[in-house]
């Protein structure tokens, strides 16, 4: 299932910022001051992830490698 959300680009100070809809903020468990990552995927696609999600994925990969070495 592909879910697409439109993000608005706004002027913020001397730069640009993205306006995140409230439902996306809630789904990603974001709050003011949190960081998010824009991850480049295959075929030129991008994925927006919260830092917590990224950390959990990295830990899962590390644990997988550790179990492979034990085998």
MOZIFEN-V407591 format. One record per pair of residues at least 12 apart in sequence whose C-alpha atoms are under 10 Angstrom apart, sorted by the first residue. I is the first residue (numbers start at 1). J is the second residue. D is the distance in Angstrom with one decimal. If there is no record, write none. Layout:
[[I;J;D] [I;J;D]]
This chain:
[[5;20;9.0] [5;21;8.2] [5;23;9.7] [5;24;8.0] [6;19;9.3] [6;20;8.5] [6;21;8.4] [7;19;5.9] [7;20;6.0] [7;21;7.5] [7;24;9.9] [8;20;7.4] [8;21;9.0] [25;50;9.7] [27;50;9.8] [28;48;9.2] [28;49;7.3] [28;50;6.1] [28;51;9.4] [28;52;9.0] [28;53;8.4] [29;50;7.8] [29;52;9.0] [29;53;9.7] [30;50;7.4] [30;51;9.5] [30;52;9.6] [34;50;8.2] [34;51;8.0] [34;52;9.6] [35;49;9.2] [35;50;6.6] [35;51;6.0] [35;52;9.0] [36;48;7.0] [36;49;5.7] [36;50;4.4] [36;51;5.4] [36;52;8.7] [36;53;9.3] [36;54;8.9] [37;49;5.3] [37;50;6.1] [37;51;6.5] [37;52;10.0] [37;53;9.6] [37;54;8.0] [38;50;8.9] [39;54;9.6]]
